[in-house]
Amino acid sequence: MENQKLPCSDSPTDIYLLPGELYFAAANTRIHTILGSCISISLWHPLLRIGGMCHFMLPSRGKAAGASLDGRYADEAIQLIQREIKKNHTHPGAYQVKLFGGGNMFQTFCSGKAMDVASDNIKAARALLDNGEFHIAAEDVGGKGHRRIIFDLYDGNVWVKRDKTLDRLDTAS
């Protein structure tokens, strides 16, 4: 009789986050995404082992009153995150927050002035997190090119892959 590997119920669920999406879950989850000028914010509650990640594309759209929240925009993604935190009866300050992306993928010129979507996204994320009583524990933002992010909700570790390297981003960074 041949040895067969039984499926392990403890193996993590892998979630692949697209632009505009937010995913919030418990410890047995890994969240993946790929970023260029977009930004991802990861949040992890070390005591409860819950957290999530968003992937936004632009700082704001100037949402009309009554319109549904859209995670493609930083200000609305933060509101969606705050909803999840509230659902879990926690507080923003209890989470380890890490910020990623904002790579300069392209630069366009408008009336002789450079428009830098990546820098605008980084500035918006930092300001919104600060206003929302979040504290950034670590970040890997700016520069050129894209990043692949893997966030493990079991231990809060985040791996960043750029230029053929895969590095863990430590909270102490």
Secondary structure as GFF3:
##gff-version 3
##sequence-region A 1 173
A	DSSP	beta_strand	13	16	.	.	.	ID=ss1
A	DSSP	beta_strand	22	26	.	.	.	ID=ss2
A	DSSP	beta_strand	29	35	.	.	.	ID=ss3
A	DSSP	beta_strand	39	45	.	.	.	ID=ss4
A	DSSP	beta_strand	50	56	.	.	.	ID=ss5
A	DSSP	alpha_helix	74	87	.	.	.	ID=ss6
A	DSSP	three_ten_helix	92	94	.	.	.	ID=ss7
A	DSSP	beta_strand	96	101	.	.	.	ID=ss8
A	DSSP	beta_strand	108	110	.	.	.	ID=ss9
A	DSSP	beta_strand	113	115	.	.	.	ID=ss10
A	DSSP	alpha_helix	117	131	.	.	.	ID=ss11
A	DSSP	beta_strand	136	141	.	.	.	ID=ss12
A	DSSP	beta_strand	147	152	.	.	.	ID=ss13
A	DSSP	beta_strand	158	162	.	.	.	ID=ss14
A	DSSP	beta_strand	165	169	.	.	.	ID=ss15
###
